[in-house]
């Protein structure tokens, strides 16, 4: 199996050259991206310059651990000097002035950053159809979605436009598109990877993680980006395990928990059968299957969409059309109010905090009109929907009934996992209840769209780690994923389970 490590060996031996590899990927992007729409920002000359510089370091013997790896970056992670738009009109002209910690780590290890990938606006969606750049399309069948919100990252790997990519996972946004596109997608434990430089959707859920063609590359990427960060106070100071070593060593008998809640109503019958077959294969390979129960999982969707939208409402309040990002046309506000711009600017410049608070209660205030117009024009439908939901559950009279209660249920969901992990090493499930649906099929049905994350959301609520690996191909020709969930900071466990599943399929 081709891995980044095997490519590195061939580069070192002189059989391959990174300049030639980069040209192959450049050609692939030019050829495939018009149909797949995985990349939204790509500069081939910059790629060639990186390839030449890294190849020279390889020849000099000074290259880092990722020299030879070609990496795509989701357009929600800051790169200095690059546009970071979050696929939103409100940030269409924003350029980052610093690198996210994960970008710094990739650059330090000489990864070649080939371009920025498409996504649902502000990472809100399950199909990558909510993007100012248009929908990404599944490389396996371009009539179907990639999943989301990291659909561009999944599609880029599946279409062989790069080796690996980084995405973000708030409620399944790495694992679900990985399943839909037939690649590996890893969500680390919350706080395992620094969020510094990740544009926030829901701060207590968001995680950065890799997509890859195989488990080995996922382990290599996690090895690189994991670890404490002084720039992120929420990033845990916990030892990073040797993930590559863990999956290369013969492992002891693995205990895999099988929760009935993940195999109930709503799961496609063929997917159920396929997952059961994979479990049967594992059982023959020194794996013990143990029934477990997660009784509060049925509240996962409701709990997640209360808490995540509340956090989104707070995080997205900063996009006001004043400091940065999209600003509505001021001339229209002048016309509406019959006031010249100089007078408006004078009013704003001399305003105190009390004046501004009063202005927000006045429909005739130029400030409130600017604010409302900028946000109305800047945000898409799904983002507006989630801001409104979040504002509602945080409002007076509803906070205790919704937000506070959801926090209590989140704790119960976490306790369910803690009790299950006392009996097993990992927990298994389908990654998604169906294969990738057709473009536009669920776009006007938000509830149906949300239900696509039913098996992934609980891991984000509990703050644990998870990985999706290909489990086979459905009779409709689309990929199916199997998910392994592990306890907090036990990425070695899920990587071992995923590697074993991958190896058994390769042998078959």
C-alpha positions in Angstrom: 0.0 0.0 0.0 1.3 3.4 -1.0 1.9 5.6 2.1 3.6 8.9 2.8 6.4 6.9 4.4 6.9 4.7 1.3 7.0 7.7 -0.9 9.6 9.3 1.4 11.8 6.2 1.0 11.5 6.4 -2.8 12.4 10.1 -2.7 15.5 9.4 -0.5 16.6 6.6 -2.8 16.3 8.8 -5.9 13.4 6.8 -7.5 11.1 9.7 -7.0 11.5 13.5 -6.9 9.1 15.9 -5.0 9.2 18.3 -7.9 7.7 15.6 -10.2 5.3 14.5 -7.5 4.0 18.1 -7.1 3.5 18.3 -10.9 1.4 15.1 -10.8 -0.8 16.6 -8.1 -1.0 20.0 -9.9 -2.2 18.2 -13.1 -4.7 16.2 -11.1 -6.2 19.3 -9.5 -6.4 21.0 -12.9 -8.1 18.0 -14.4 -10.4 16.9 -11.6 -11.2 20.0 -9.5 -13.6 21.6 -12.1 -15.9 18.6 -11.5 -15.2 17.8 -7.9 -14.7 21.3 -6.5 -12.5 20.2 -3.6 -10.0 23.0 -3.7 -11.1 26.7 -3.4 -7.6 28.3 -3.3 -4.7 26.9 -5.3 -1.5 28.6 -6.7 0.6 26.2 -8.8 3.7 28.5 -8.8 3.7 28.6 -5.0 3.4 24.8 -4.9 6.4 24.5 -7.3 8.5 26.8 -5.1 7.7 24.8 -2.0 8.5 21.5 -3.8 11.8 22.7 -5.0 12.8 24.1 -1.6 11.8 20.9 0.2 13.4 18.6 -2.4 16.7 20.5 -1.8 16.4 20.0 2.0 15.8 16.2 1.3 19.0 16.1 -0.8 20.9 18.1 1.9 19.7 15.7 4.7 18.0 18.5 6.6 14.3 17.8 5.8 11.6 17.3 8.4 9.5 14.2 9.1 6.8 15.2 6.5 9.1 16.0 3.6 7.4 14.4 0.6 3.9 14.7 2.0 1.5 16.9 0.0 -1.2 18.3 2.2 -4.5 20.2 1.7 -5.9 22.5 4.3 -9.6 23.1 5.1 -10.5 26.8 4.6 -11.2 27.3 8.3 -7.6 27.0 9.4 -5.5 30.1 9.3 -2.4 30.3 7.0 -0.4 33.4 7.0 -0.8 35.4 3.8 -3.6 33.1 2.6 -7.3 33.8 2.3 -9.3 32.3 5.1 -12.9 32.6 4.1 -14.7 29.7 5.9 -16.6 29.5 2.6 -18.6 32.5 3.7 -19.3 35.8 2.0 -18.8 37.7 5.2 -15.1 36.7 5.1 -14.6 36.6 1.3 -11.8 39.1 1.4 -10.1 38.2 4.7 -6.4 37.2 4.7 -4.8 35.7 7.7 -1.9 37.5 9.3 -0.6 34.4 11.2 -0.3 30.6 11.0 -2.5 28.3 13.1 -0.4 26.0 15.3 -1.1 23.0 13.2 0.2 24.9 10.1 3.3 25.9 12.0 3.9 22.2 12.9 3.4 21.1 9.3 5.8 23.7 8.0 8.4 22.8 10.6 8.3 19.2 9.3 8.4 20.3 5.7 5.0 19.3 4.5 4.1 20.7 1.1 0.8 22.7 1.5 -0.8 22.5 -1.8 -4.0 24.4 -1.4 -7.2 25.2 0.6 -10.2 23.0 0.5 -14.0 23.6 0.3 -16.3 23.3 3.2 -19.8 24.1 4.5 -19.9 27.8 5.5 -18.3 28.2 9.0 -18.3 24.4 9.2 -22.1 24.3 9.5 -23.5 21.5 7.4 -23.3 17.8 6.6 -22.9 17.9 2.8 -20.6 20.8 1.8 -23.5 22.3 -0.1 -23.5 25.4 2.1 -20.5 27.1 0.5 -20.1 30.4 -1.4 -17.9 28.4 -3.8 -20.6 25.9 -4.6 -21.0 22.3 -3.5 -18.1 19.8 -3.5 -19.0 16.6 -5.4 -18.2 13.1 -4.4 -15.3 11.7 -6.6 -16.9 8.3 -6.5 -20.1 9.6 -8.1 -20.3 13.3 -8.7 -24.2 13.3 -8.5 -23.7 12.7 -4.8 -22.5 14.8 -1.9 -19.1 14.5 -0.2 -20.6 14.8 3.3 -19.5 17.7 5.5 -18.5 20.1 6.7 -15.0 19.0 5.6 -16.2 17.6 2.3 -13.6 19.3 0.2 -10.8 17.8 2.3 -12.3 14.3 2.0 -12.8 14.7 -1.7 -9.3 16.0 -2.3 -7.8 12.8 -0.9 -10.4 10.5 -2.5 -9.7 12.0 -5.9 -5.9 11.7 -5.5 -5.4 15.4 -5.6 -3.0 15.3 -2.6 -1.8 12.7 -0.1 -3.5 13.9 3.0 -5.6 16.8 4.2 -6.6 18.5 7.5 -10.3 19.1 8.4 -12.2 20.0 11.5 -14.8 17.9 13.3 -17.5 19.5 15.5 -20.1 16.9 15.3 -18.7 14.4 12.8 -17.4 16.7 10.1 -14.3 14.6 9.5 -15.6 11.1 10.0 -18.9 11.4 8.0 -17.3 12.8 4.8 -14.5 10.2 5.2 -17.2 7.5 5.1 -19.0 9.0 2.2 -15.9 9.4 0.1 -14.2 6.1 1.1 -11.1 7.4 2.9 -9.8 7.4 6.5 -10.9 10.3 8.8 -9.6 10.8 12.3 -11.1 13.0 15.0 -8.7 13.3 17.9 -9.7 13.7 21.6 -10.9 17.2 22.3 -7.8 19.3 23.3 -5.3 16.7 21.9 -4.6 19.1 19.0 -4.3 22.9 19.4 -7.3 24.9 18.1 -5.2 28.1 17.9 -5.8 29.5 14.4 -9.0 27.4 13.8 -11.9 29.7 13.2 -14.4 28.8 15.9 -17.8 27.3 15.3 -18.5 25.7 18.7 -15.5 26.0 20.9 -16.1 23.1 23.3 -16.6 20.7 20.3 -14.2 21.7 17.6 -11.3 19.4 16.7 -8.7 19.5 13.9 -7.8 16.1 12.4 -6.5 14.4 9.3 -8.0 12.7 6.2 -5.8 10.1 4.5 -5.9 7.1 2.1 -4.7 4.8 4.9 -4.4 4.4 8.6 -0.6 4.8 8.6 -0.8 8.3 7.1 -3.5 9.3 9.6 -1.2 8.2 12.4 1.8 10.1 10.9 -0.3 13.3 10.6 -1.6 13.0 14.1 1.9 12.4 15.4 2.9 15.7 13.9 0.0 18.0 14.9 -0.8 16.6 18.4 0.6 18.0 21.6 0.3 20.9 24.1 0.4 24.5 22.9 1.0 27.7 24.9 -1.1 29.6 22.5 -4.2 27.5 23.4 -5.2 27.3 27.0 -7.7 24.5 26.2 -5.0 22.3 24.7 -4.1 19.5 27.1 -0.6 18.9 28.3 -0.8 15.2 27.8 2.0 13.0 26.4 1.7 12.2 22.7 1.9 8.5 22.2 4.0 6.8 19.4 1.1 6.2 17.0 3.2 4.8 14.2 4.9 2.4 16.5 1.6 1.4 18.0 0.1 0.3 14.7 3.2 -1.5 13.5 3.5 -3.7 16.6 1.5 -6.9 17.0 -1.3 -6.0 19.4 -2.8 -7.9 22.2 -6.4 -9.1 22.1 -8.7 -6.2 21.5 -12.0 -5.8 23.3 -14.5 -4.1 21.0 -17.8 -2.8 22.4 -20.9 -3.2 20.3 -23.7 -0.9 21.4 -27.2 -1.8 20.4 -28.1 1.8 20.1 -25.9 2.2 17.0 -27.6 -0.7 15.1 -31.3 0.2 15.5 -33.9 1.9 13.4 -32.8 4.2 10.6 -29.7 2.2 9.7 -29.5 1.0 6.1 -29.9 -2.8 6.1 -26.9 -3.3 3.7 -24.7 -1.1 5.8 -25.7 -3.1 8.9 -24.9 -6.3 7.2 -21.5 -5.0 6.0 -20.5 -3.8 9.5 -21.5 -7.1 11.0 -19.3 -8.9 8.4 -16.4 -6.7 9.3 -17.0 -7.5 13.0 -17.1 -11.2 12.2 -13.7 -10.8 10.4 -12.3 -9.0 13.5 -13.6 -11.7 15.8 -11.6 -14.3 13.9 -8.5 -12.1 14.3 -8.2 -12.2 18.0 -10.8 -9.5 18.7 -13.4 -10.0 21.5 -16.9 -8.5 20.8 -18.6 -7.2 23.9 -22.2 -5.9 24.1 -22.4 -2.5 25.7 -25.1 0.1 26.1 -25.2 3.9 25.7 -28.7 4.7 27.0 -28.5 8.5 26.6 -27.3 8.4 22.9 -30.9 8.9 21.8 -30.7 12.5 23.1 -27.4 13.2 21.2 -28.8 15.1 18.2 -31.0 17.4 20.3 -28.3 18.0 22.9 -25.7 18.7 20.3 -27.8 21.2 18.3 -28.8 23.1 21.4 -25.2 23.4 22.7 -23.4 23.8 19.4 -25.8 26.5 18.1 -25.5 28.4 21.4 -21.8 28.5 21.0 -22.0 29.4 17.4 -24.4 32.3 18.2 -21.7 33.6 20.6 -18.7 33.0 18.4 -20.2 34.5 15.2 -21.3 37.7 17.0 -17.8 39.1 16.2 -18.7 39.4 12.5 -20.3 42.8 12.5 -19.2 44.5 9.3 -17.2 47.0 11.3 -13.8 45.6 12.2 -13.1 43.2 9.3 -14.9 41.0 6.8 -17.9 42.0 4.6 -19.4 45.4 5.1 -22.7 46.4 3.5 -22.7 49.3 1.0 -22.8 52.4 3.1 -24.3 54.5 0.3 -27.5 52.5 0.6 -27.7 53.3 4.3 -27.1 57.0 3.5 -30.0 56.9 1.1 -32.4 55.2 3.5 -31.6 57.6 6.4 -31.2 60.7 4.2 -27.9 61.4 6.1 -24.5 62.1 4.6 -21.7 59.7 5.4 -19.6 62.3 7.1 -22.4 63.0 9.6 -22.8 59.2 10.2 -19.1 58.7 10.7 -19.0 61.7 13.1 -21.8 60.1 15.1 -20.1 56.8 15.3 -16.6 58.2 16.1 -17.9 60.2 19.1 -20.2 57.5 20.5 -19.7 56.2 24.0 -20.6 52.6 25.1 -23.9 53.9 26.4 -24.6 55.6 23.1 -23.9 52.5 21.1 -26.1 50.4 23.4 -28.9 53.0 22.8 -28.2 52.9 19.0 -28.8 49.2 18.9 -32.3 49.8 20.2 -33.1 52.3 17.4 -34.0 51.1 13.9 -32.9 54.5 12.5 -29.4 54.1 13.9 -26.8 54.0 11.1 -24.8 51.5 13.2 -27.6 49.0 13.6 -28.5 49.3 9.9 -24.9 48.7 9.0 -24.6 45.7 11.4 -27.9 44.2 10.2 -27.2 44.6 6.5 -23.7 43.3 6.7 -24.7 40.1 8.5 -27.8 39.6 6.4 -25.7 39.8 3.2 -22.7 38.0 4.7 -24.2 34.9 6.2 -25.9 32.0 4.3 -29.1 30.3 5.2 -27.8 27.5 7.4 -25.5 29.8 9.4 -28.4 32.2 10.0 -30.6 29.3 11.1 -28.0 28.1 13.7 -27.4 31.6 15.0 -31.1 32.1 15.5 -31.4 28.7 17.2 -28.5 29.5 19.5 -29.7 32.9 20.4 -33.1 31.4 21.2 -31.8 28.7 23.6 -29.6 31.3 25.4 -32.4 33.9 25.8 -34.0 34.8 29.0 -36.7 32.3 30.0 -35.3 29.5 27.8 -31.7 29.2 29.1 -32.6 26.8 31.9 -35.2 24.9 29.9 -32.8 24.2 27.0 -29.1 25.1 27.4 -28.7 24.2 31.1 -30.6 21.0 30.6 -28.6 20.1 27.5 -25.3 20.5 29.5 -26.6 18.0 32.1 -27.5 15.5 29.3 -24.0 16.0 27.8 -22.5 14.9 31.1 -24.8 11.8 31.2 -23.6 10.9 27.6 -20.0 11.2 28.8 -20.7 9.0 31.7 -22.2 6.4 29.4 -18.9 6.2 27.5 -16.8 6.2 30.7 -18.8 3.2 32.0 -18.5 1.4 28.6 -14.7 2.0 28.4 -14.3 0.2 31.8 -15.2 -3.0 29.9 -13.8 -2.4 26.4 -10.9 -0.8 24.5 -12.9 0.7 21.7 -16.6 1.0 20.6 -17.7 0.2 17.1 -20.5 1.6 14.9 -21.4 2.5 11.4 -20.0 6.0 10.6 -23.3 7.1 8.9 -26.8 5.6 8.6 -26.7 5.7 4.8 -24.3 6.2 2.0 -23.8 9.6 0.4 -27.1 11.1 -0.6 -27.7 12.9 -3.9 -26.9 16.6 -4.3 -29.8 18.8 -3.3 -31.7 15.8 -1.8 -31.7 17.1 1.8 -30.9 20.7 1.3 -34.4 21.9 2.2 -34.8 19.4 5.0 -32.5 20.6 7.9 -33.7 17.8 10.3 -33.0 15.1 7.8 -29.6 16.6 7.2 -28.8 16.7 10.9 -29.7 13.1 11.3 -26.8 12.1 9.1 -24.5 12.8 12.0 -26.4 10.5 14.5 -23.5 8.1 15.0 -20.7 10.7 15.2 -22.1 13.5 17.4 -21.9 11.6 20.7 -18.1 11.5 20.4 -17.9 15.3 20.3 -20.3 15.6 23.2 -18.1 13.3 25.3 -14.8 14.8 24.0 -13.5 11.3 23.0 -11.6 10.3 19.9 -12.9 8.5 16.8 -11.9 7.3 13.4 -13.7 6.2 10.3 -12.2 3.6 7.9 -13.6 2.2 4.7 -15.7 -0.9 5.3 -16.6 -1.8 1.7 -18.8 -0.7 -1.1 -22.6 -0.6 -1.1 -24.5 -2.2 -4.0 -25.2 1.4 -5.1 -21.5 1.8 -5.8 -20.8 4.2 -2.9 -18.4 3.7 0.0 -19.4 2.7 3.5 -17.4 3.5 6.6 -17.0 1.8 9.9 -16.3 3.9 13.0 -14.2 3.1 16.1 -14.5 5.3 19.2 -11.9 5.4 21.9 -11.6 6.8 25.4 -10.0 10.3 25.9 -6.4 10.4 24.8 -6.5 6.7 23.7 -5.9 7.4 20.0 -3.6 4.4 19.9 -6.6 2.1 20.6 -8.7 3.3 17.7 -5.7 3.4 15.3 -4.9 -0.2 16.2 -8.5 -1.3 15.6 -8.7 0.7 12.3 -5.3 -0.7 11.1 -6.5 -4.3 11.8 -9.7 -3.6 9.9 -7.8 -2.2 7.0 -5.3 -5.1 6.9 -8.1 -7.7 6.9 -9.8 -6.0 3.9 -6.5 -5.8 2.1 -5.9 -9.5 2.6 -9.4 -10.3 1.4 
